[in-house]
Amino acid sequence: MTEAEVETLKERLSTLRTEHHDLDAVISRMEESRIFEDEQLHRLKKRKLLLKDQIAVLERRLAPEYQH
């Protein structure tokens, strides 16, 4: 993998981690407020899980080049 490809993957990984973190915060606030629709919460949790899977794939592709 070229250095440019590694940098692109690292940037994508950073973006996914930020989105995952933000989504986690939104889900937590929704659950605490208890003002939400089950379907909406389900979609957000499903998206969060998808992000987690994408993060894991990128981490495997970058290993051992990428250190947390």
PDB file of N, CA, C and O in Angstrom, chain B, residues numbered from 101:
ATOM      1  N   MET B 101       0.856  -1.175   0.000  1.00  0.00           N
ATOM      2  CA  MET B 101       0.000   0.000   0.000  1.00  0.00           C
ATOM      3  C   MET B 101       0.902   1.238   0.000  1.00  0.00           C
ATOM      4  O   MET B 101       1.886   1.309   0.736  1.00  0.00           O
ATOM      5  N   THR B 102       0.548   2.189  -0.826  1.00  0.00           N
ATOM      6  CA  THR B 102       1.359   3.409  -0.900  1.00  0.00           C
ATOM      7  C   THR B 102       1.084   4.296   0.309  1.00  0.00           C
ATOM      8  O   THR B 102       0.085   4.136   1.010  1.00  0.00           O
ATOM      9  N   GLU B 103       1.989   5.225   0.529  1.00  0.00           N
ATOM     10  CA  GLU B 103       1.834   6.165   1.643  1.00  0.00           C
ATOM     11  C   GLU B 103       0.563   6.997   1.473  1.00  0.00           C
ATOM     12  O   GLU B 103      -0.124   7.293   2.451  1.00  0.00           O
ATOM     13  N   ALA B 104       0.255   7.371   0.240  1.00  0.00           N
ATOM     14  CA  ALA B 104      -0.959   8.149  -0.032  1.00  0.00           C
ATOM     15  C   ALA B 104      -2.212   7.335   0.304  1.00  0.00           C
ATOM     16  O   ALA B 104      -3.172   7.869   0.860  1.00  0.00           O
ATOM     17  N   GLU B 105      -2.199   6.057  -0.030  1.00  0.00           N
ATOM     18  CA  GLU B 105      -3.339   5.187   0.286  1.00  0.00           C
ATOM     19  C   GLU B 105      -3.505   5.034   1.793  1.00  0.00           C
ATOM     20  O   GLU B 105      -4.623   5.041   2.310  1.00  0.00           O
ATOM     21  N   VAL B 106      -2.380   4.896   2.490  1.00  0.00           N
ATOM     22  CA  VAL B 106      -2.418   4.776   3.944  1.00  0.00           C
ATOM     23  C   VAL B 106      -3.005   6.045   4.553  1.00  0.00           C
ATOM     24  O   VAL B 106      -3.849   5.971   5.446  1.00  0.00           O
ATOM     25  N   GLU B 107      -2.573   7.186   4.087  1.00  0.00           N
ATOM     26  CA  GLU B 107      -3.083   8.459   4.607  1.00  0.00           C
ATOM     27  C   GLU B 107      -4.570   8.614   4.330  1.00  0.00           C
ATOM     28  O   GLU B 107      -5.315   9.099   5.183  1.00  0.00           O
ATOM     29  N   THR B 108      -5.006   8.207   3.148  1.00  0.00           N
ATOM     30  CA  THR B 108      -6.430   8.271   2.808  1.00  0.00           C
ATOM     31  C   THR B 108      -7.243   7.387   3.744  1.00  0.00           C
ATOM     32  O   THR B 108      -8.305   7.793   4.216  1.00  0.00           O
ATOM     33  N   LEU B 109      -6.750   6.180   4.016  1.00  0.00           N
ATOM     34  CA  LEU B 109      -7.453   5.267   4.918  1.00  0.00           C
ATOM     35  C   LEU B 109      -7.476   5.814   6.344  1.00  0.00           C
ATOM     36  O   LEU B 109      -8.478   5.682   7.047  1.00  0.00           O
ATOM     37  N   LYS B 110      -6.382   6.419   6.764  1.00  0.00           N
ATOM     38  CA  LYS B 110      -6.337   7.009   8.106  1.00  0.00           C
ATOM     39  C   LYS B 110      -7.341   8.146   8.245  1.00  0.00           C
ATOM     40  O   LYS B 110      -8.007   8.274   9.272  1.00  0.00           O
ATOM     41  N   GLU B 111      -7.446   8.969   7.207  1.00  0.00           N
ATOM     42  CA  GLU B 111      -8.415  10.063   7.231  1.00  0.00           C
ATOM     43  C   GLU B 111      -9.843   9.519   7.288  1.00  0.00           C
ATOM     44  O   GLU B 111     -10.675  10.021   8.044  1.00  0.00           O
ATOM     45  N   ARG B 112     -10.116   8.504   6.497  1.00  0.00           N
ATOM     46  CA  ARG B 112     -11.446   7.882   6.493  1.00  0.00           C
ATOM     47  C   ARG B 112     -11.746   7.277   7.856  1.00  0.00           C
ATOM     48  O   ARG B 112     -12.858   7.412   8.367  1.00  0.00           O
ATOM     49  N   LEU B 113     -10.763   6.616   8.443  1.00  0.00           N
ATOM     50  CA  LEU B 113     -10.917   6.008   9.763  1.00  0.00           C
ATOM     51  C   LEU B 113     -11.236   7.072  10.810  1.00  0.00           C
ATOM     52  O   LEU B 113     -12.105   6.875  11.659  1.00  0.00           O
ATOM     53  N   SER B 114     -10.543   8.176  10.747  1.00  0.00           N
ATOM     54  CA  SER B 114     -10.790   9.270  11.684  1.00  0.00           C
ATOM     55  C   SER B 114     -12.210   9.804  11.536  1.00  0.00           C
ATOM     56  O   SER B 114     -12.887  10.064  12.531  1.00  0.00           O
ATOM     57  N   THR B 115     -12.657   9.965  10.301  1.00  0.00           N
ATOM     58  CA  THR B 115     -14.009  10.443  10.037  1.00  0.00           C
ATOM     59  C   THR B 115     -15.052   9.471  10.587  1.00  0.00           C
ATOM     60  O   THR B 115     -16.025   9.888  11.214  1.00  0.00           O
ATOM     61  N   LEU B 116     -14.845   8.184  10.352  1.00  0.00           N
ATOM     62  CA  LEU B 116     -15.783   7.172  10.844  1.00  0.00           C
ATOM     63  C   LEU B 116     -15.826   7.151  12.362  1.00  0.00           C
ATOM     64  O   LEU B 116     -16.898   7.030  12.956  1.00  0.00           O
ATOM     65  N   ARG B 117     -14.666   7.268  12.990  1.00  0.00           N
ATOM     66  CA  ARG B 117     -14.630   7.267  14.457  1.00  0.00           C
ATOM     67  C   ARG B 117     -15.371   8.473  15.031  1.00  0.00           C
ATOM     68  O   ARG B 117     -16.080   8.354  16.030  1.00  0.00           O
ATOM     69  N   THR B 118     -15.205   9.619  14.402  1.00  0.00           N
ATOM     70  CA  THR B 118     -15.907  10.820  14.854  1.00  0.00           C
ATOM     71  C   THR B 118     -17.411  10.630  14.712  1.00  0.00           C
ATOM     72  O   THR B 118     -18.170  10.939  15.631  1.00  0.00           O
ATOM     73  N   GLU B 119     -17.838  10.125  13.566  1.00  0.00           N
ATOM     74  CA  GLU B 119     -19.266   9.903  13.345  1.00  0.00           C
ATOM     75  C   GLU B 119     -19.819   8.892  14.353  1.00  0.00           C
ATOM     76  O   GLU B 119     -20.917   9.073  14.878  1.00  0.00           O
ATOM     77  N   HIS B 120     -19.063   7.837  14.621  1.00  0.00           N
ATOM     78  CA  HIS B 120     -19.483   6.809  15.581  1.00  0.00           C
ATOM     79  C   HIS B 120     -19.636   7.425  16.970  1.00  0.00           C
ATOM     80  O   HIS B 120     -20.618   7.171  17.668  1.00  0.00           O
ATOM     81  N   HIS B 121     -18.663   8.231  17.359  1.00  0.00           N
ATOM     82  CA  HIS B 121     -18.697   8.882  18.667  1.00  0.00           C
ATOM     83  C   HIS B 121     -19.904   9.824  18.773  1.00  0.00           C
ATOM     84  O   HIS B 121     -20.624   9.819  19.771  1.00  0.00           O
ATOM     85  N   ASP B 122     -20.106  10.619  17.738  1.00  0.00           N
ATOM     86  CA  ASP B 122     -21.233  11.555  17.729  1.00  0.00           C
ATOM     87  C   ASP B 122     -22.566  10.821  17.795  1.00  0.00           C
ATOM     88  O   ASP B 122     -23.474  11.235  18.516  1.00  0.00           O
ATOM     89  N   LEU B 123     -22.679   9.750  17.052  1.00  0.00           N
ATOM     90  CA  LEU B 123     -23.906   8.954  17.047  1.00  0.00           C
ATOM     91  C   LEU B 123     -24.150   8.336  18.415  1.00  0.00           C
ATOM     92  O   LEU B 123     -25.289   8.274  18.877  1.00  0.00           O
ATOM     93  N   ASP B 124     -23.095   7.883  19.058  1.00  0.00           N
ATOM     94  CA  ASP B 124     -23.208   7.318  20.404  1.00  0.00           C
ATOM     95  C   ASP B 124     -23.771   8.359  21.369  1.00  0.00           C
ATOM     96  O   ASP B 124     -24.619   8.048  22.205  1.00  0.00           O
ATOM     97  N   ALA B 125     -23.293   9.589  21.246  1.00  0.00           N
ATOM     98  CA  ALA B 125     -23.782  10.667  22.114  1.00  0.00           C
ATOM     99  C   ALA B 125     -25.257  10.962  21.847  1.00  0.00           C
ATOM    100  O   ALA B 125     -26.025  11.167  22.786  1.00  0.00           O
ATOM    101  N   VAL B 126     -25.652  10.984  20.594  1.00  0.00           N
ATOM    102  CA  VAL B 126     -27.052  11.231  20.240  1.00  0.00           C
ATOM    103  C   VAL B 126     -27.947  10.133  20.794  1.00  0.00           C
ATOM    104  O   VAL B 126     -29.004  10.411  21.360  1.00  0.00           O
ATOM    105  N   ILE B 127     -27.528   8.902  20.631  1.00  0.00           N
ATOM    106  CA  ILE B 127     -28.313   7.758  21.126  1.00  0.00           C
ATOM    107  C   ILE B 127     -28.450   7.833  22.645  1.00  0.00           C
ATOM    108  O   ILE B 127     -29.532   7.605  23.187  1.00  0.00           O
ATOM    109  N   SER B 128     -27.367   8.150  23.319  1.00  0.00           N
ATOM    110  CA  SER B 128     -27.413   8.251  24.785  1.00  0.00           C
ATOM    111  C   SER B 128     -28.388   9.332  25.239  1.00  0.00           C
ATOM    112  O   SER B 128     -29.178   9.120  26.159  1.00  0.00           O
ATOM    113  N   ARG B 129     -28.326  10.500  24.584  1.00  0.00           N
ATOM    114  CA  ARG B 129     -29.246  11.580  24.941  1.00  0.00           C
ATOM    115  C   ARG B 129     -30.697  11.184  24.678  1.00  0.00           C
ATOM    116  O   ARG B 129     -31.584  11.490  25.474  1.00  0.00           O
ATOM    117  N   MET B 130     -30.927  10.511  23.571  1.00  0.00           N
ATOM    118  CA  MET B 130     -32.294  10.079  23.252  1.00  0.00           C
ATOM    119  C   MET B 130     -32.816   9.104  24.302  1.00  0.00           C
ATOM    120  O   MET B 130     -33.955   9.215  24.755  1.00  0.00           O
ATOM    121  N   GLU B 131     -31.976   8.153  24.681  1.00  0.00           N
ATOM    122  CA  GLU B 131     -32.401   7.158  25.674  1.00  0.00           C
ATOM    123  C   GLU B 131     -32.641   7.800  27.036  1.00  0.00           C
ATOM    124  O   GLU B 131     -33.568   7.416  27.749  1.00  0.00           O
ATOM    125  N   GLU B 132     -31.816   8.769  27.396  1.00  0.00           N
ATOM    126  CA  GLU B 132     -31.986   9.457  28.678  1.00  0.00           C
ATOM    127  C   GLU B 132     -33.263  10.288  28.705  1.00  0.00           C
ATOM    128  O   GLU B 132     -33.956  10.343  29.720  1.00  0.00           O
ATOM    129  N   SER B 133     -33.568  10.934  27.581  1.00  0.00           N
ATOM    130  CA  SER B 133     -34.744  11.795  27.533  1.00  0.00           C
ATOM    131  C   SER B 133     -36.037  10.993  27.383  1.00  0.00           C
ATOM    132  O   SER B 133     -37.123  11.477  27.705  1.00  0.00           O
ATOM    133  N   ARG B 134     -35.905   9.791  26.902  1.00  0.00           N
ATOM    134  CA  ARG B 134     -37.050   8.900  26.667  1.00  0.00           C
ATOM    135  C   ARG B 134     -38.064   9.511  25.702  1.00  0.00           C
ATOM    136  O   ARG B 134     -39.225   9.103  25.662  1.00  0.00           O
ATOM    137  N   ILE B 135     -37.609  10.492  24.928  1.00  0.00           N
ATOM    138  CA  ILE B 135     -38.480  11.100  23.924  1.00  0.00           C
ATOM    139  C   ILE B 135     -37.925  10.719  22.553  1.00  0.00           C
ATOM    140  O   ILE B 135     -37.106  11.436  21.978  1.00  0.00           O
ATOM    141  N   PHE B 136     -38.376   9.602  22.052  1.00  0.00           N
ATOM    142  CA  PHE B 136     -37.917   9.132  20.753  1.00  0.00           C
ATOM    143  C   PHE B 136     -38.873   8.061  20.244  1.00  0.00           C
ATOM    144  O   PHE B 136     -39.653   7.481  20.999  1.00  0.00           O
ATOM    145  N   GLU B 137     -38.788   7.824  18.966  1.00  0.00           N
ATOM    146  CA  GLU B 137     -39.539   6.735  18.365  1.00  0.00           C
ATOM    147  C   GLU B 137     -38.626   5.523  18.291  1.00  0.00           C
ATOM    148  O   GLU B 137     -37.445   5.643  17.966  1.00  0.00           O
ATOM    149  N   ASP B 138     -39.176   4.365  18.592  1.00  0.00           N
ATOM    150  CA  ASP B 138     -38.362   3.147  18.570  1.00  0.00           C
ATOM    151  C   ASP B 138     -37.696   2.931  17.211  1.00  0.00           C
ATOM    152  O   ASP B 138     -36.540   2.514  17.133  1.00  0.00           O
ATOM    153  N   GLU B 139     -38.431   3.218  16.157  1.00  0.00           N
ATOM    154  CA  GLU B 139     -37.883   3.023  14.815  1.00  0.00           C
ATOM    155  C   GLU B 139     -36.683   3.930  14.569  1.00  0.00           C
ATOM    156  O   GLU B 139     -35.684   3.505  13.989  1.00  0.00           O
ATOM    157  N   GLN B 140     -36.785   5.165  15.008  1.00  0.00           N
ATOM    158  CA  GLN B 140     -35.685   6.115  14.842  1.00  0.00           C
ATOM    159  C   GLN B 140     -34.455   5.650  15.627  1.00  0.00           C
ATOM    160  O   GLN B 140     -33.341   5.661  15.103  1.00  0.00           O
ATOM    161  N   LEU B 141     -34.655   5.251  16.854  1.00  0.00           N
ATOM    162  CA  LEU B 141     -33.539   4.773  17.684  1.00  0.00           C
ATOM    163  C   LEU B 141     -32.926   3.519  17.065  1.00  0.00           C
ATOM    164  O   LEU B 141     -31.706   3.358  17.056  1.00  0.00           O
ATOM    165  N   HIS B 142     -33.764   2.647  16.556  1.00  0.00           N
ATOM    166  CA  HIS B 142     -33.283   1.418  15.921  1.00  0.00           C
ATOM    167  C   HIS B 142     -32.395   1.748  14.715  1.00  0.00           C
ATOM    168  O   HIS B 142     -31.339   1.142  14.539  1.00  0.00           O
ATOM    169  N   ARG B 143     -32.822   2.706  13.887  1.00  0.00           N
ATOM    170  CA  ARG B 143     -32.023   3.107  12.715  1.00  0.00           C
ATOM    171  C   ARG B 143     -30.667   3.676  13.140  1.00  0.00           C
ATOM    172  O   ARG B 143     -29.643   3.373  12.528  1.00  0.00           O
ATOM    173  N   LEU B 144     -30.665   4.493  14.180  1.00  0.00           N
ATOM    174  CA  LEU B 144     -29.411   5.074  14.657  1.00  0.00           C
ATOM    175  C   LEU B 144     -28.463   4.003  15.197  1.00  0.00           C
ATOM    176  O   LEU B 144     -27.260   4.036  14.936  1.00  0.00           O
ATOM    177  N   LYS B 145     -29.010   3.070  15.941  1.00  0.00           N
ATOM    178  CA  LYS B 145     -28.170   1.994  16.483  1.00  0.00           C
ATOM    179  C   LYS B 145     -27.633   1.112  15.363  1.00  0.00           C
ATOM    180  O   LYS B 145     -26.492   0.653  15.421  1.00  0.00           O
ATOM    181  N   LYS B 146     -28.452   0.876  14.347  1.00  0.00           N
ATOM    182  CA  LYS B 146     -28.009   0.076  13.208  1.00  0.00           C
ATOM    183  C   LYS B 146     -26.880   0.794  12.473  1.00  0.00           C
ATOM    184  O   LYS B 146     -25.900   0.164  12.073  1.00  0.00           O
ATOM    185  N   ARG B 147     -27.012   2.111  12.293  1.00  0.00           N
ATOM    186  CA  ARG B 147     -25.970   2.911  11.649  1.00  0.00           C
ATOM    187  C   ARG B 147     -24.680   2.884  12.464  1.00  0.00           C
ATOM    188  O   ARG B 147     -23.586   2.784  11.909  1.00  0.00           O
ATOM    189  N   LYS B 148     -24.817   2.972  13.775  1.00  0.00           N
ATOM    190  CA  LYS B 148     -23.650   2.938  14.667  1.00  0.00           C
ATOM    191  C   LYS B 148     -22.913   1.599  14.534  1.00  0.00           C
ATOM    192  O   LYS B 148     -21.683   1.560  14.508  1.00  0.00           O
ATOM    193  N   LEU B 149     -23.665   0.525  14.452  1.00  0.00           N
ATOM    194  CA  LEU B 149     -23.066  -0.802  14.287  1.00  0.00           C
ATOM    195  C   LEU B 149     -22.356  -0.923  12.943  1.00  0.00           C
ATOM    196  O   LEU B 149     -21.272  -1.502  12.861  1.00  0.00           O
ATOM    197  N   LEU B 150     -22.958  -0.383  11.898  1.00  0.00           N
ATOM    198  CA  LEU B 150     -22.329  -0.385  10.586  1.00  0.00           C
ATOM    199  C   LEU B 150     -21.013   0.387  10.621  1.00  0.00           C
ATOM    200  O   LEU B 150     -20.013  -0.054  10.055  1.00  0.00           O
ATOM    201  N   LEU B 151     -21.021   1.534  11.284  1.00  0.00           N
ATOM    202  CA  LEU B 151     -19.797   2.321  11.420  1.00  0.00           C
ATOM    203  C   LEU B 151     -18.719   1.534  12.155  1.00  0.00           C
ATOM    204  O   LEU B 151     -17.550   1.557  11.770  1.00  0.00           O
ATOM    205  N   LYS B 152     -19.117   0.839  13.211  1.00  0.00           N
ATOM    206  CA  LYS B 152     -18.159   0.032  13.980  1.00  0.00           C
ATOM    207  C   LYS B 152     -17.520  -1.031  13.089  1.00  0.00           C
ATOM    208  O   LYS B 152     -16.314  -1.269  13.156  1.00  0.00           O
ATOM    209  N   ASP B 153     -18.338  -1.661  12.260  1.00  0.00           N
ATOM    210  CA  ASP B 153     -17.816  -2.678  11.335  1.00  0.00           C
ATOM    211  C   ASP B 153     -16.856  -2.071  10.318  1.00  0.00           C
ATOM    212  O   ASP B 153     -15.816  -2.656  10.015  1.00  0.00           O
ATOM    213  N   GLN B 154     -17.203  -0.903   9.794  1.00  0.00           N
ATOM    214  CA  GLN B 154     -16.336  -0.226   8.826  1.00  0.00           C
ATOM    215  C   GLN B 154     -15.012   0.177   9.474  1.00  0.00           C
ATOM    216  O   GLN B 154     -13.957   0.074   8.848  1.00  0.00           O
ATOM    217  N   ILE B 155     -15.066   0.628  10.705  1.00  0.00           N
ATOM    218  CA  ILE B 155     -13.851   0.986  11.451  1.00  0.00           C
ATOM    219  C   ILE B 155     -12.953  -0.233  11.608  1.00  0.00           C
ATOM    220  O   ILE B 155     -11.743  -0.146  11.399  1.00  0.00           O
ATOM    221  N   ALA B 156     -13.535  -1.362  11.974  1.00  0.00           N
ATOM    222  CA  ALA B 156     -12.758  -2.591  12.165  1.00  0.00           C
ATOM    223  C   ALA B 156     -12.083  -3.025  10.863  1.00  0.00           C
ATOM    224  O   ALA B 156     -10.932  -3.462  10.879  1.00  0.00           O
ATOM    225  N   VAL B 157     -12.784  -2.908   9.748  1.00  0.00           N
ATOM    226  CA  VAL B 157     -12.213  -3.275   8.450  1.00  0.00           C
ATOM    227  C   VAL B 157     -11.015  -2.389   8.132  1.00  0.00           C
ATOM    228  O   VAL B 157      -9.964  -2.881   7.721  1.00  0.00           O
ATOM    229  N   LEU B 158     -11.174  -1.086   8.322  1.00  0.00           N
ATOM    230  CA  LEU B 158     -10.065  -0.171   8.039  1.00  0.00           C
ATOM    231  C   LEU B 158      -8.881  -0.407   8.970  1.00  0.00           C
ATOM    232  O   LEU B 158      -7.729  -0.352   8.539  1.00  0.00           O
ATOM    233  N   GLU B 159      -9.158  -0.668  10.237  1.00  0.00           N
ATOM    234  CA  GLU B 159      -8.065  -0.942  11.185  1.00  0.00           C
ATOM    235  C   GLU B 159      -7.285  -2.181  10.761  1.00  0.00           C
ATOM    236  O   GLU B 159      -6.057  -2.203  10.851  1.00  0.00           O
ATOM    237  N   ARG B 160      -7.986  -3.206  10.301  1.00  0.00           N
ATOM    238  CA  ARG B 160      -7.295  -4.420   9.839  1.00  0.00           C
ATOM    239  C   ARG B 160      -6.461  -4.133   8.596  1.00  0.00           C
ATOM    240  O   ARG B 160      -5.351  -4.648   8.457  1.00  0.00           O
ATOM    241  N   ARG B 161      -6.995  -3.309   7.690  1.00  0.00           N
ATOM    242  CA  ARG B 161      -6.253  -2.966   6.470  1.00  0.00           C
ATOM    243  C   ARG B 161      -4.995  -2.167   6.789  1.00  0.00           C
ATOM    244  O   ARG B 161      -3.979  -2.297   6.107  1.00  0.00           O
ATOM    245  N   LEU B 162      -5.069  -1.351   7.814  1.00  0.00           N
ATOM    246  CA  LEU B 162      -3.940  -0.493   8.158  1.00  0.00           C
ATOM    247  C   LEU B 162      -2.912  -1.176   9.067  1.00  0.00           C
ATOM    248  O   LEU B 162      -1.764  -0.738   9.133  1.00  0.00           O
ATOM    249  N   ALA B 163      -3.301  -2.214   9.749  1.00  0.00           N
ATOM    250  CA  ALA B 163      -2.372  -2.894  10.657  1.00  0.00           C
ATOM    251  C   ALA B 163      -1.230  -3.495   9.849  1.00  0.00           C
ATOM    252  O   ALA B 163      -1.500  -4.039   8.778  1.00  0.00           O
ATOM    253  N   PRO B 164      -0.016  -3.439  10.271  1.00  0.00           N
ATOM    254  CA  PRO B 164       0.505  -2.789  11.473  1.00  0.00           C
ATOM    255  C   PRO B 164       0.905  -1.340  11.247  1.00  0.00           C
ATOM    256  O   PRO B 164       1.469  -0.707  12.140  1.00  0.00           O
ATOM    257  N   GLU B 165       0.621  -0.807  10.064  1.00  0.00           N
ATOM    258  CA  GLU B 165       1.012   0.570   9.779  1.00  0.00           C
ATOM    259  C   GLU B 165       0.355   1.566  10.725  1.00  0.00           C
ATOM    260  O   GLU B 165       0.936   2.592  11.079  1.00  0.00           O
ATOM    261  N   TYR B 166      -0.887   1.235  11.131  1.00  0.00           N
ATOM    262  CA  TYR B 166      -1.661   2.198  11.916  1.00  0.00           C
ATOM    263  C   TYR B 166      -1.587   1.848  13.391  1.00  0.00           C
ATOM    264  O   TYR B 166      -1.860   0.716  13.792  1.00  0.00           O
ATOM    265  N   GLN B 167      -1.218   2.824  14.182  1.00  0.00           N
ATOM    266  CA  GLN B 167      -1.218   2.668  15.634  1.00  0.00           C
ATOM    267  C   GLN B 167      -2.249   3.620  16.194  1.00  0.00           C
ATOM    268  O   GLN B 167      -2.257   4.794  15.824  1.00  0.00           O
ATOM    269  N   HIS B 168      -3.128   3.152  17.084  1.00  0.00           N
ATOM    270  CA  HIS B 168      -4.199   3.999  17.663  1.00  0.00           C
ATOM    271  C   HIS B 168      -3.544   5.172  18.251  1.00  0.00           C
ATOM    272  O   HIS B 168      -4.218   6.043  18.804  1.00  0.00           O
TER     273      HIS B 168
END
